[in-house]
C-alpha cells in the first residue's frame, strides 16, 4: 500500500527536530452543497530543523518516531 503524502503549512517549529503542520482539505457538504474547509494538525519529523513557521511543506507517512510523530517532512 502506498504511503500517503499531504501538503500543508508549518504552524510551529518550537520543538527540536519536530514541526507542526496544518493540512487543510476542502469538500462539498453532502446536503447543503456548500464548500466546507476542515483542517487537521500533524506533527512531523524534521531531521535538520530546516523549516520554520509559515513554510509550505509536503509530509509523508512513516513508522512511528515518537508518541505523537507518524509523519516526516518530504520537501519544502
mmJSON file of the N, C-alpha and C atoms, coordinates in Angstrom:
{"data_MODEL":{"atom_site":{
"group_PDB":["ATOM","ATOM","ATOM","ATOM","ATOM","ATOM","ATOM","ATOM","ATOM","ATOM","ATOM","ATOM","ATOM","ATOM","ATOM","ATOM","ATOM","ATOM","ATOM","ATOM","ATOM","ATOM","ATOM","ATOM","ATOM","ATOM","ATOM","ATOM","ATOM","ATOM","ATOM","ATOM","ATOM","ATOM","ATOM","ATOM","ATOM","ATOM","ATOM","ATOM","ATOM","ATOM","ATOM","ATOM","ATOM","ATOM","ATOM","ATOM","ATOM","ATOM","ATOM","ATOM","ATOM","ATOM","ATOM","ATOM","ATOM","ATOM","ATOM","ATOM","ATOM","ATOM","ATOM","ATOM","ATOM","ATOM","ATOM","ATOM","ATOM","ATOM","ATOM","ATOM","ATOM","ATOM","ATOM","ATOM","ATOM","ATOM","ATOM","ATOM","ATOM","ATOM","ATOM","ATOM","ATOM","ATOM","ATOM","ATOM","ATOM","ATOM","ATOM","ATOM","ATOM","ATOM","ATOM","ATOM","ATOM","ATOM","ATOM","ATOM","ATOM","ATOM","ATOM","ATOM","ATOM","ATOM","ATOM","ATOM","ATOM","ATOM","ATOM","ATOM","ATOM","ATOM","ATOM","ATOM","ATOM","ATOM","ATOM","ATOM","ATOM","ATOM","ATOM","ATOM","ATOM","ATOM","ATOM","ATOM","ATOM","ATOM","ATOM","ATOM","ATOM","ATOM","ATOM","ATOM","ATOM","ATOM","ATOM","ATOM","ATOM","ATOM","ATOM","ATOM","ATOM","ATOM","ATOM","ATOM","ATOM","ATOM","ATOM","ATOM","ATOM","ATOM","ATOM","ATOM","ATOM","ATOM","ATOM","ATOM","ATOM","ATOM","ATOM","ATOM","ATOM","ATOM","ATOM","ATOM","ATOM","ATOM","ATOM","ATOM","ATOM","ATOM","ATOM","ATOM","ATOM","ATOM","ATOM","ATOM","ATOM","ATOM","ATOM","ATOM","ATOM","ATOM","ATOM","ATOM","ATOM","ATOM","ATOM","ATOM","ATOM","ATOM","ATOM","ATOM","ATOM","ATOM","ATOM","ATOM","ATOM","ATOM","ATOM","ATOM","ATOM","ATOM","ATOM","ATOM","ATOM","ATOM","ATOM","ATOM","ATOM","ATOM","ATOM","ATOM","ATOM","ATOM","ATOM","ATOM","ATOM","ATOM","ATOM","ATOM","ATOM","ATOM","ATOM","ATOM"],
"id":[1,2,3,4,5,6,7,8,9,10,11,12,13,14,15,16,17,18,19,20,21,22,23,24,25,26,27,28,29,30,31,32,33,34,35,36,37,38,39,40,41,42,43,44,45,46,47,48,49,50,51,52,53,54,55,56,57,58,59,60,61,62,63,64,65,66,67,68,69,70,71,72,73,74,75,76,77,78,79,80,81,82,83,84,85,86,87,88,89,90,91,92,93,94,95,96,97,98,99,100,101,102,103,104,105,106,107,108,109,110,111,112,113,114,115,116,117,118,119,120,121,122,123,124,125,126,127,128,129,130,131,132,133,134,135,136,137,138,139,140,141,142,143,144,145,146,147,148,149,150,151,152,153,154,155,156,157,158,159,160,161,162,163,164,165,166,167,168,169,170,171,172,173,174,175,176,177,178,179,180,181,182,183,184,185,186,187,188,189,190,191,192,193,194,195,196,197,198,199,200,201,202,203,204,205,206,207,208,209,210,211,212,213,214,215,216,217,218,219,220,221,222,223,224,225,226,227,228],
"type_symbol":["N","C","C","N","C","C","N","C","C","N","C","C","N","C","C","N","C","C","N","C","C","N","C","C","N","C","C","N","C","C","N","C","C","N","C","C","N","C","C","N","C","C","N","C","C","N","C","C","N","C","C","N","C","C","N","C","C","N","C","C","N","C","C","N","C","C","N","C","C","N","C","C","N","C","C","N","C","C","N","C","C","N","C","C","N","C","C","N","C","C","N","C","C","N","C","C","N","C","C","N","C","C","N","C","C","N","C","C","N","C","C","N","C","C","N","C","C","N","C","C","N","C","C","N","C","C","N","C","C","N","C","C","N","C","C","N","C","C","N","C","C","N","C","C","N","C","C","N","C","C","N","C","C","N","C","C","N","C","C","N","C","C","N","C","C","N","C","C","N","C","C","N","C","C","N","C","C","N","C","C","N","C","C","N","C","C","N","C","C","N","C","C","N","C","C","N","C","C","N","C","C","N","C","C","N","C","C","N","C","C","N","C","C","N","C","C","N","C","C","N","C","C","N","C","C","N","C","C"],
"label_atom_id":["N","CA","C","N","CA","C","N","CA","C","N","CA","C","N","CA","C","N","CA","C","N","CA","C","N","CA","C","N","CA","C","N","CA","C","N","CA","C","N","CA","C","N","CA","C","N","CA","C","N","CA","C","N","CA","C","N","CA","C","N","CA","C","N","CA","C","N","CA","C","N","CA","C","N","CA","C","N","CA","C","N","CA","C","N","CA","C","N","CA","C","N","CA","C","N","CA","C","N","CA","C","N","CA","C","N","CA","C","N","CA","C","N","CA","C","N","CA","C","N","CA","C","N","CA","C","N","CA","C","N","CA","C","N","CA","C","N","CA","C","N","CA","C","N","CA","C","N","CA","C","N","CA","C","N","CA","C","N","CA","C","N","CA","C","N","CA","C","N","CA","C","N","CA","C","N","CA","C","N","CA","C","N","CA","C","N","CA","C","N","CA","C","N","CA","C","N","CA","C","N","CA","C","N","CA","C","N","CA","C","N","CA","C","N","CA","C","N","CA","C","N","CA","C","N","CA","C","N","CA","C","N","CA","C","N","CA","C","N","CA","C","N","CA","C","N","CA","C","N","CA","C","N","CA","C","N","CA","C","N","CA","C","N","CA","C"],
"label_alt_id":[null,null,null,null,null,null,null,null,null,null,null,null,null,null,null,null,null,null,null,null,null,null,null,null,null,null,null,null,null,null,null,null,null,null,null,null,null,null,null,null,null,null,null,null,null,null,null,null,null,null,null,null,null,null,null,null,null,null,null,null,null,null,null,null,null,null,null,null,null,null,null,null,null,null,null,null,null,null,null,null,null,null,null,null,null,null,null,null,null,null,null,null,null,null,null,null,null,null,null,null,null,null,null,null,null,null,null,null,null,null,null,null,null,null,null,null,null,null,null,null,null,null,null,null,null,null,null,null,null,null,null,null,null,null,null,null,null,null,null,null,null,null,null,null,null,null,null,null,null,null,null,null,null,null,null,null,null,null,null,null,null,null,null,null,null,null,null,null,null,null,null,null,null,null,null,null,null,null,null,null,null,null,null,null,null,null,null,null,null,null,null,null,null,null,null,null,null,null,null,null,null,null,null,null,null,null,null,null,null,null,null,null,null,null,null,null,null,null,null,null,null,null,null,null,null,null,null,null],
"label_comp_id":["UNK","UNK","UNK","UNK","UNK","UNK","UNK","UNK","UNK","UNK","UNK","UNK","UNK","UNK","UNK","UNK","UNK","UNK","UNK","UNK","UNK","UNK","UNK","UNK","UNK","UNK","UNK","UNK","UNK","UNK","UNK","UNK","UNK","UNK","UNK","UNK","UNK","UNK","UNK","UNK","UNK","UNK","UNK","UNK","UNK","UNK","UNK","UNK","UNK","UNK","UNK","UNK","UNK","UNK","UNK","UNK","UNK","UNK","UNK","UNK","UNK","UNK","UNK","UNK","UNK","UNK","UNK","UNK","UNK","UNK","UNK","UNK","UNK","UNK","UNK","UNK","UNK","UNK","UNK","UNK","UNK","UNK","UNK","UNK","UNK","UNK","UNK","UNK","UNK","UNK","UNK","UNK","UNK","UNK","UNK","UNK","UNK","UNK","UNK","UNK","UNK","UNK","UNK","UNK","UNK","UNK","UNK","UNK","UNK","UNK","UNK","UNK","UNK","UNK","UNK","UNK","UNK","UNK","UNK","UNK","UNK","UNK","UNK","UNK","UNK","UNK","UNK","UNK","UNK","UNK","UNK","UNK","UNK","UNK","UNK","UNK","UNK","UNK","UNK","UNK","UNK","UNK","UNK","UNK","UNK","UNK","UNK","UNK","UNK","UNK","UNK","UNK","UNK","UNK","UNK","UNK","UNK","UNK","UNK","UNK","UNK","UNK","UNK","UNK","UNK","UNK","UNK","UNK","UNK","UNK","UNK","UNK","UNK","UNK","UNK","UNK","UNK","UNK","UNK","UNK","UNK","UNK","UNK","UNK","UNK","UNK","UNK","UNK","UNK","UNK","UNK","UNK","UNK","UNK","UNK","UNK","UNK","UNK","UNK","UNK","UNK","UNK","UNK","UNK","UNK","UNK","UNK","UNK","UNK","UNK","UNK","UNK","UNK","UNK","UNK","UNK","UNK","UNK","UNK","UNK","UNK","UNK","UNK","UNK","UNK","UNK","UNK","UNK"],
"label_asym_id":["A","A","A","A","A","A","A","A","A","A","A","A","A","A","A","A","A","A","A","A","A","A","A","A","A","A","A","A","A","A","A","A","A","A","A","A","A","A","A","A","A","A","A","A","A","A","A","A","A","A","A","A","A","A","A","A","A","A","A","A","A","A","A","A","A","A","A","A","A","A","A","A","A","A","A","A","A","A","A","A","A","A","A","A","A","A","A","A","A","A","A","A","A","A","A","A","A","A","A","A","A","A","A","A","A","A","A","A","A","A","A","A","A","A","A","A","A","A","A","A","A","A","A","A","A","A","A","A","A","A","A","A","A","A","A","A","A","A","A","A","A","A","A","A","A","A","A","A","A","A","A","A","A","A","A","A","A","A","A","A","A","A","A","A","A","A","A","A","A","A","A","A","A","A","A","A","A","A","A","A","A","A","A","A","A","A","A","A","A","A","A","A","A","A","A","A","A","A","A","A","A","A","A","A","A","A","A","A","A","A","A","A","A","A","A","A","A","A","A","A","A","A","A","A","A","A","A","A"],
"label_entity_id":["1","1","1","1","1","1","1","1","1","1","1","1","1","1","1","1","1","1","1","1","1","1","1","1","1","1","1","1","1","1","1","1","1","1","1","1","1","1","1","1","1","1","1","1","1","1","1","1","1","1","1","1","1","1","1","1","1","1","1","1","1","1","1","1","1","1","1","1","1","1","1","1","1","1","1","1","1","1","1","1","1","1","1","1","1","1","1","1","1","1","1","1","1","1","1","1","1","1","1","1","1","1","1","1","1","1","1","1","1","1","1","1","1","1","1","1","1","1","1","1","1","1","1","1","1","1","1","1","1","1","1","1","1","1","1","1","1","1","1","1","1","1","1","1","1","1","1","1","1","1","1","1","1","1","1","1","1","1","1","1","1","1","1","1","1","1","1","1","1","1","1","1","1","1","1","1","1","1","1","1","1","1","1","1","1","1","1","1","1","1","1","1","1","1","1","1","1","1","1","1","1","1","1","1","1","1","1","1","1","1","1","1","1","1","1","1","1","1","1","1","1","1","1","1","1","1","1","1"],
"label_seq_id":[1,1,1,2,2,2,3,3,3,4,4,4,5,5,5,6,6,6,7,7,7,8,8,8,9,9,9,10,10,10,11,11,11,12,12,12,13,13,13,14,14,14,15,15,15,16,16,16,17,17,17,18,18,18,19,19,19,20,20,20,21,21,21,22,22,22,23,23,23,24,24,24,25,25,25,26,26,26,27,27,27,28,28,28,29,29,29,30,30,30,31,31,31,32,32,32,33,33,33,34,34,34,35,35,35,36,36,36,37,37,37,38,38,38,39,39,39,40,40,40,41,41,41,42,42,42,43,43,43,44,44,44,45,45,45,46,46,46,47,47,47,48,48,48,49,49,49,50,50,50,51,51,51,52,52,52,53,53,53,54,54,54,55,55,55,56,56,56,57,57,57,58,58,58,59,59,59,60,60,60,61,61,61,62,62,62,63,63,63,64,64,64,65,65,65,66,66,66,67,67,67,68,68,68,69,69,69,70,70,70,71,71,71,72,72,72,73,73,73,74,74,74,75,75,75,76,76,76],
"pdbx_PDB_ins_code":[null,null,null,null,null,null,null,null,null,null,null,null,null,null,null,null,null,null,null,null,null,null,null,null,null,null,null,null,null,null,null,null,null,null,null,null,null,null,null,null,null,null,null,null,null,null,null,null,null,null,null,null,null,null,null,null,null,null,null,null,null,null,null,null,null,null,null,null,null,null,null,null,null,null,null,null,null,null,null,null,null,null,null,null,null,null,null,null,null,null,null,null,null,null,null,null,null,null,null,null,null,null,null,null,null,null,null,null,null,null,null,null,null,null,null,null,null,null,null,null,null,null,null,null,null,null,null,null,null,null,null,null,null,null,null,null,null,null,null,null,null,null,null,null,null,null,null,null,null,null,null,null,null,null,null,null,null,null,null,null,null,null,null,null,null,null,null,null,null,null,null,null,null,null,null,null,null,null,null,null,null,null,null,null,null,null,null,null,null,null,null,null,null,null,null,null,null,null,null,null,null,null,null,null,null,null,null,null,null,null,null,null,null,null,null,null,null,null,null,null,null,null,null,null,null,null,null,null],
"Cartn_x":[0.839,0.0,0.885,0.616,1.473,1.302,2.361,2.314,1.613,0.827,0.105,1.058,0.838,1.602,0.604,0.83,-0.049,0.747,0.064,0.716,0.048,0.871,0.323,1.305,0.927,1.733,2.249,3.534,4.127,3.555,2.965,2.405,3.326,4.183,5.087,6.346,7.486,8.763,9.525,8.8,9.405,10.206,9.777,10.453,11.616,12.584,13.771,13.392,13.749,13.522,12.048,11.158,9.725,9.068,8.18,7.356,5.892,5.029,3.596,3.074,2.399,1.924,0.398,-0.201,-1.647,-2.036,-2.827,-3.253,-4.744,-5.083,-6.471,-7.043,-8.256,-8.929,-10.274,-10.703,-11.976,-12.864,-14.139,-15.088,-16.464,-17.319,-18.679,-19.575,-20.324,-21.232,-22.309,-22.563,-23.475,-24.911,-25.401,-26.78,-26.871,-26.017,-26.099,-25.385,-24.557,-23.8,-22.894,-22.46,-21.572,-20.158,-19.159,-17.78,-17.378,-16.896,-16.508,-15.002,-14.364,-12.917,-12.681,-11.897,-11.524,-10.015,-9.453,-8.005,-7.665,-6.508,-6.02,-4.526,-4.028,-2.603,-1.895,-0.739,0.105,1.464,2.079,3.44,4.364,5.359,6.234,7.69,8.48,9.906,10.676,11.472,12.302,13.731,14.469,15.81,16.773,16.786,17.801,17.278,16.064,15.438,15.468,15.145,15.275,14.066,12.927,11.697,11.252,10.62,10.112,8.638,7.983,6.555,6.282,5.223,4.842,5.294,6.242,6.723,5.674,5.57,4.706,5.55,5.086,5.861,4.961,5.604,4.913,5.399,4.469,4.829,4.382,5.109,4.828,4.714,3.854,3.678,4.969,5.21,6.377,6.066,6.986,6.851,6.908,6.284,6.274,7.673,7.913,9.196,9.136,7.945,7.744,6.265,5.833,4.447,3.47,3.849,2.925,3.34,4.575,5.062,4.947,4.12,3.989,4.213,4.748,4.981,6.384,6.942,8.223,8.154,8.926,8.908,9.607,8.929,9.469,10.281,9.7,10.36,9.646,10.31,9.734,9.01],
"Cartn_y":[-1.179,0.0,1.244,2.204,3.398,4.27,5.006,5.92,7.2,7.761,8.994,10.186,11.13,12.38,13.523,14.419,15.556,16.849,17.929,19.236,20.181,20.948,21.885,22.975,23.771,24.911,24.653,24.93,24.763,25.844,25.417,26.367,26.564,25.578,25.696,24.888,25.458,24.751,24.899,24.991,25.266,24.081,22.873,21.691,21.248,20.587,20.11,18.957,19.074,18.061,17.739,18.673,18.454,19.726,19.575,20.695,20.277,21.247,21.014,21.559,20.695,21.055,21.031,22.132,22.223,21.907,20.849,20.417,20.719,21.463,21.845,21.026,20.541,19.841,20.506,20.495,21.1,20.032,20.083,19.151,19.798,19.253,19.77,19.064,19.835,19.278,18.452,17.227,16.344,16.878,17.586,18.065,19.524,20.368,21.8,22.199,21.326,21.585,22.813,23.097,24.239,23.702,24.445,24.026,24.244,23.183,23.218,23.046,23.836,23.722,23.123,22.049,21.436,21.347,21.562,21.45,20.517,19.901,18.986,19.207,19.082,19.298,17.958,17.862,16.681,17.106,16.255,16.512,15.672,16.333,15.67,15.806,14.814,14.788,15.638,16.564,17.459,17.299,16.4,15.993,17.165,18.114,19.176,20.505,20.545,21.798,22.848,22.425,23.283,24.192,23.876,24.612,25.449,26.583,27.47,27.763,28.42,28.713,29.517,29.116,29.796,29.09,28.158,27.421,26.402,26.216,25.183,23.934,22.812,21.567,20.408,19.33,18.072,17.068,16.294,15.294,13.919,12.893,11.515,10.638,9.635,8.69,7.913,7.544,6.729,5.91,5.059,4.306,5.288,4.97,5.913,6.302,7.622,8.147,8.421,8.75,9.01,8.791,9.224,9.033,9.731,10.906,11.685,11.791,11.437,11.632,10.36,10.429,9.331,9.834,11.037,11.654,12.227,12.369,13.071,14.009,15.085,16.097,15.541,15.621,15.117,16.204,17.377,18.502,19.789,20.901,22.211,22.805],
"Cartn_z":[0.0,0.0,0.0,-0.862,-0.929,0.307,0.612,1.741,1.321,2.232,1.932,1.968,1.089,1.063,1.173,2.129,2.344,2.219,1.884,1.785,2.763,3.485,4.457,4.807,5.797,6.226,7.634,7.85,9.177,10.092,11.222,12.172,13.369,13.658,14.795,14.524,14.921,14.811,16.123,17.233,18.533,19.073,18.762,19.305,18.425,19.025,18.323,17.386,16.116,15.079,14.844,15.205,15.023,14.514,13.56,13.11,13.191,13.453,13.438,12.119,11.341,10.007,10.007,9.562,9.442,7.999,7.824,6.492,6.347,5.289,5.054,3.902,4.094,3.0,2.758,1.502,1.114,0.494,0.847,0.265,0.241,-0.565,-0.69,0.325,1.097,2.084,1.369,1.842,1.112,0.991,1.996,1.959,1.494,2.026,1.726,0.44,-0.103,-1.329,-1.213,-0.007,0.237,0.442,-0.025,0.163,1.616,2.247,3.657,3.751,4.619,4.846,6.218,6.25,7.513,7.563,8.744,8.868,10.017,9.9,10.918,11.059,12.282,12.529,12.671,12.057,12.152,12.681,13.512,13.964,13.099,12.499,11.534,11.952,11.597,11.916,10.907,11.427,10.605,11.098,10.453,10.911,11.119,10.175,10.2,10.726,11.246,11.694,10.581,9.358,8.189,7.979,8.578,8.28,9.465,9.156,10.196,9.926,10.854,10.734,9.465,8.753,7.517,6.257,6.361,5.192,4.737,3.422,2.864,2.644,3.19,3.122,2.709,2.252,1.993,3.012,3.593,4.593,4.109,4.555,4.138,5.37,5.291,6.385,6.624,7.875,8.197,9.446,9.818,11.058,12.224,13.363,14.483,14.942,15.038,15.517,17.011,17.508,18.932,19.24,20.418,20.819,19.87,19.377,18.539,17.08,16.73,15.359,14.525,13.465,12.498,11.08,10.939,9.632,9.611,8.417,8.279,7.073,7.157,6.103,4.873,3.734,2.472,1.778,1.633,0.96,1.306,1.023,1.325,0.164],
"occupancy":[1.0,1.0,1.0,1.0,1.0,1.0,1.0,1.0,1.0,1.0,1.0,1.0,1.0,1.0,1.0,1.0,1.0,1.0,1.0,1.0,1.0,1.0,1.0,1.0,1.0,1.0,1.0,1.0,1.0,1.0,1.0,1.0,1.0,1.0,1.0,1.0,1.0,1.0,1.0,1.0,1.0,1.0,1.0,1.0,1.0,1.0,1.0,1.0,1.0,1.0,1.0,1.0,1.0,1.0,1.0,1.0,1.0,1.0,1.0,1.0,1.0,1.0,1.0,1.0,1.0,1.0,1.0,1.0,1.0,1.0,1.0,1.0,1.0,1.0,1.0,1.0,1.0,1.0,1.0,1.0,1.0,1.0,1.0,1.0,1.0,1.0,1.0,1.0,1.0,1.0,1.0,1.0,1.0,1.0,1.0,1.0,1.0,1.0,1.0,1.0,1.0,1.0,1.0,1.0,1.0,1.0,1.0,1.0,1.0,1.0,1.0,1.0,1.0,1.0,1.0,1.0,1.0,1.0,1.0,1.0,1.0,1.0,1.0,1.0,1.0,1.0,1.0,1.0,1.0,1.0,1.0,1.0,1.0,1.0,1.0,1.0,1.0,1.0,1.0,1.0,1.0,1.0,1.0,1.0,1.0,1.0,1.0,1.0,1.0,1.0,1.0,1.0,1.0,1.0,1.0,1.0,1.0,1.0,1.0,1.0,1.0,1.0,1.0,1.0,1.0,1.0,1.0,1.0,1.0,1.0,1.0,1.0,1.0,1.0,1.0,1.0,1.0,1.0,1.0,1.0,1.0,1.0,1.0,1.0,1.0,1.0,1.0,1.0,1.0,1.0,1.0,1.0,1.0,1.0,1.0,1.0,1.0,1.0,1.0,1.0,1.0,1.0,1.0,1.0,1.0,1.0,1.0,1.0,1.0,1.0,1.0,1.0,1.0,1.0,1.0,1.0,1.0,1.0,1.0,1.0,1.0,1.0,1.0,1.0,1.0,1.0,1.0,1.0],
"B_iso_or_equiv":[0.0,0.0,0.0,0.0,0.0,0.0,0.0,0.0,0.0,0.0,0.0,0.0,0.0,0.0,0.0,0.0,0.0,0.0,0.0,0.0,0.0,0.0,0.0,0.0,0.0,0.0,0.0,0.0,0.0,0.0,0.0,0.0,0.0,0.0,0.0,0.0,0.0,0.0,0.0,0.0,0.0,0.0,0.0,0.0,0.0,0.0,0.0,0.0,0.0,0.0,0.0,0.0,0.0,0.0,0.0,0.0,0.0,0.0,0.0,0.0,0.0,0.0,0.0,0.0,0.0,0.0,0.0,0.0,0.0,0.0,0.0,0.0,0.0,0.0,0.0,0.0,0.0,0.0,0.0,0.0,0.0,0.0,0.0,0.0,0.0,0.0,0.0,0.0,0.0,0.0,0.0,0.0,0.0,0.0,0.0,0.0,0.0,0.0,0.0,0.0,0.0,0.0,0.0,0.0,0.0,0.0,0.0,0.0,0.0,0.0,0.0,0.0,0.0,0.0,0.0,0.0,0.0,0.0,0.0,0.0,0.0,0.0,0.0,0.0,0.0,0.0,0.0,0.0,0.0,0.0,0.0,0.0,0.0,0.0,0.0,0.0,0.0,0.0,0.0,0.0,0.0,0.0,0.0,0.0,0.0,0.0,0.0,0.0,0.0,0.0,0.0,0.0,0.0,0.0,0.0,0.0,0.0,0.0,0.0,0.0,0.0,0.0,0.0,0.0,0.0,0.0,0.0,0.0,0.0,0.0,0.0,0.0,0.0,0.0,0.0,0.0,0.0,0.0,0.0,0.0,0.0,0.0,0.0,0.0,0.0,0.0,0.0,0.0,0.0,0.0,0.0,0.0,0.0,0.0,0.0,0.0,0.0,0.0,0.0,0.0,0.0,0.0,0.0,0.0,0.0,0.0,0.0,0.0,0.0,0.0,0.0,0.0,0.0,0.0,0.0,0.0,0.0,0.0,0.0,0.0,0.0,0.0,0.0,0.0,0.0,0.0,0.0,0.0],
"pdbx_formal_charge":[null,null,null,null,null,null,null,null,null,null,null,null,null,null,null,null,null,null,null,null,null,null,null,null,null,null,null,null,null,null,null,null,null,null,null,null,null,null,null,null,null,null,null,null,null,null,null,null,null,null,null,null,null,null,null,null,null,null,null,null,null,null,null,null,null,null,null,null,null,null,null,null,null,null,null,null,null,null,null,null,null,null,null,null,null,null,null,null,null,null,null,null,null,null,null,null,null,null,null,null,null,null,null,null,null,null,null,null,null,null,null,null,null,null,null,null,null,null,null,null,null,null,null,null,null,null,null,null,null,null,null,null,null,null,null,null,null,null,null,null,null,null,null,null,null,null,null,null,null,null,null,null,null,null,null,null,null,null,null,null,null,null,null,null,null,null,null,null,null,null,null,null,null,null,null,null,null,null,null,null,null,null,null,null,null,null,null,null,null,null,null,null,null,null,null,null,null,null,null,null,null,null,null,null,null,null,null,null,null,null,null,null,null,null,null,null,null,null,null,null,null,null,null,null,null,null,null,null],
"auth_seq_id":[1,1,1,2,2,2,3,3,3,4,4,4,5,5,5,6,6,6,7,7,7,8,8,8,9,9,9,10,10,10,11,11,11,12,12,12,13,13,13,14,14,14,15,15,15,16,16,16,17,17,17,18,18,18,19,19,19,20,20,20,21,21,21,22,22,22,23,23,23,24,24,24,25,25,25,26,26,26,27,27,27,28,28,28,29,29,29,30,30,30,31,31,31,32,32,32,33,33,33,34,34,34,35,35,35,36,36,36,37,37,37,38,38,38,39,39,39,40,40,40,41,41,41,42,42,42,43,43,43,44,44,44,45,45,45,46,46,46,47,47,47,48,48,48,49,49,49,50,50,50,51,51,51,52,52,52,53,53,53,54,54,54,55,55,55,56,56,56,57,57,57,58,58,58,59,59,59,60,60,60,61,61,61,62,62,62,63,63,63,64,64,64,65,65,65,66,66,66,67,67,67,68,68,68,69,69,69,70,70,70,71,71,71,72,72,72,73,73,73,74,74,74,75,75,75,76,76,76],
"auth_comp_id":["UNK","UNK","UNK","UNK","UNK","UNK","UNK","UNK","UNK","UNK","UNK","UNK","UNK","UNK","UNK","UNK","UNK","UNK","UNK","UNK","UNK","UNK","UNK","UNK","UNK","UNK","UNK","UNK","UNK","UNK","UNK","UNK","UNK","UNK","UNK","UNK","UNK","UNK","UNK","UNK","UNK","UNK","UNK","UNK","UNK","UNK","UNK","UNK","UNK","UNK","UNK","UNK","UNK","UNK","UNK","UNK","UNK","UNK","UNK","UNK","UNK","UNK","UNK","UNK","UNK","UNK","UNK","UNK","UNK","UNK","UNK","UNK","UNK","UNK","UNK","UNK","UNK","UNK","UNK","UNK","UNK","UNK","UNK","UNK","UNK","UNK","UNK","UNK","UNK","UNK","UNK","UNK","UNK","UNK","UNK","UNK","UNK","UNK","UNK","UNK","UNK","UNK","UNK","UNK","UNK","UNK","UNK","UNK","UNK","UNK","UNK","UNK","UNK","UNK","UNK","UNK","UNK","UNK","UNK","UNK","UNK","UNK","UNK","UNK","UNK","UNK","UNK","UNK","UNK","UNK","UNK","UNK","UNK","UNK","UNK","UNK","UNK","UNK","UNK","UNK","UNK","UNK","UNK","UNK","UNK","UNK","UNK","UNK","UNK","UNK","UNK","UNK","UNK","UNK","UNK","UNK","UNK","UNK","UNK","UNK","UNK","UNK","UNK","UNK","UNK","UNK","UNK","UNK","UNK","UNK","UNK","UNK","UNK","UNK","UNK","UNK","UNK","UNK","UNK","UNK","UNK","UNK","UNK","UNK","UNK","UNK","UNK","UNK","UNK","UNK","UNK","UNK","UNK","UNK","UNK","UNK","UNK","UNK","UNK","UNK","UNK","UNK","UNK","UNK","UNK","UNK","UNK","UNK","UNK","UNK","UNK","UNK","UNK","UNK","UNK","UNK","UNK","UNK","UNK","UNK","UNK","UNK","UNK","UNK","UNK","UNK","UNK","UNK"],
"auth_asym_id":["A","A","A","A","A","A","A","A","A","A","A","A","A","A","A","A","A","A","A","A","A","A","A","A","A","A","A","A","A","A","A","A","A","A","A","A","A","A","A","A","A","A","A","A","A","A","A","A","A","A","A","A","A","A","A","A","A","A","A","A","A","A","A","A","A","A","A","A","A","A","A","A","A","A","A","A","A","A","A","A","A","A","A","A","A","A","A","A","A","A","A","A","A","A","A","A","A","A","A","A","A","A","A","A","A","A","A","A","A","A","A","A","A","A","A","A","A","A","A","A","A","A","A","A","A","A","A","A","A","A","A","A","A","A","A","A","A","A","A","A","A","A","A","A","A","A","A","A","A","A","A","A","A","A","A","A","A","A","A","A","A","A","A","A","A","A","A","A","A","A","A","A","A","A","A","A","A","A","A","A","A","A","A","A","A","A","A","A","A","A","A","A","A","A","A","A","A","A","A","A","A","A","A","A","A","A","A","A","A","A","A","A","A","A","A","A","A","A","A","A","A","A","A","A","A","A","A","A"],
"auth_atom_id":["N","CA","C","N","CA","C","N","CA","C","N","CA","C","N","CA","C","N","CA","C","N","CA","C","N","CA","C","N","CA","C","N","CA","C","N","CA","C","N","CA","C","N","CA","C","N","CA","C","N","CA","C","N","CA","C","N","CA","C","N","CA","C","N","CA","C","N","CA","C","N","CA","C","N","CA","C","N","CA","C","N","CA","C","N","CA","C","N","CA","C","N","CA","C","N","CA","C","N","CA","C","N","CA","C","N","CA","C","N","CA","C","N","CA","C","N","CA","C","N","CA","C","N","CA","C","N","CA","C","N","CA","C","N","CA","C","N","CA","C","N","CA","C","N","CA","C","N","CA","C","N","CA","C","N","CA","C","N","CA","C","N","CA","C","N","CA","C","N","CA","C","N","CA","C","N","CA","C","N","CA","C","N","CA","C","N","CA","C","N","CA","C","N","CA","C","N","CA","C","N","CA","C","N","CA","C","N","CA","C","N","CA","C","N","CA","C","N","CA","C","N","CA","C","N","CA","C","N","CA","C","N","CA","C","N","CA","C","N","CA","C","N","CA","C","N","CA","C","N","CA","C","N","CA","C","N","CA","C","N","CA","C","N","CA","C"],
"pdbx_PDB_model_num":[1,1,1,1,1,1,1,1,1,1,1,1,1,1,1,1,1,1,1,1,1,1,1,1,1,1,1,1,1,1,1,1,1,1,1,1,1,1,1,1,1,1,1,1,1,1,1,1,1,1,1,1,1,1,1,1,1,1,1,1,1,1,1,1,1,1,1,1,1,1,1,1,1,1,1,1,1,1,1,1,1,1,1,1,1,1,1,1,1,1,1,1,1,1,1,1,1,1,1,1,1,1,1,1,1,1,1,1,1,1,1,1,1,1,1,1,1,1,1,1,1,1,1,1,1,1,1,1,1,1,1,1,1,1,1,1,1,1,1,1,1,1,1,1,1,1,1,1,1,1,1,1,1,1,1,1,1,1,1,1,1,1,1,1,1,1,1,1,1,1,1,1,1,1,1,1,1,1,1,1,1,1,1,1,1,1,1,1,1,1,1,1,1,1,1,1,1,1,1,1,1,1,1,1,1,1,1,1,1,1,1,1,1,1,1,1,1,1,1,1,1,1,1,1,1,1,1,1]
}}}
